[in-house]
């Protein structure tokens, strides 16, 4: 998969189903986070479906999960919150600044937002 740096509006790829693809994406995200290259992480994020990001988070450690989550815009963050497991969701919510939380939750249907906050 190539992530061109000059795409104005990147096309999101369809959901990945192969575990090896998701692991490859997770490794790439980890490498860019470890190298303090948030722009490269954003390039990767821009091409993926939020469900794939949530799947990739399975292969990342908790600090990488939080670092990745903080790079998401509120709409992406909302979709990822809706896709991750409850343990990861709790950690991400705990790491979310209180002033950012309303922007994220407002992008979810009310019932999903209520479920997430339980």
URNOR-V688773 format. One line per field, one symbol per residue. burial: 1 if it has 24 or more other C-alpha atoms within 12 Angstrom, else 0. A space follows every 10 residues. Layout:
burial->???
This chain:
burial->0010000000 0000010000 0100111111 0010000101 1111111111 1111111111 0001111111 1101111111 1111000110 0110010000 1001100100 00000100
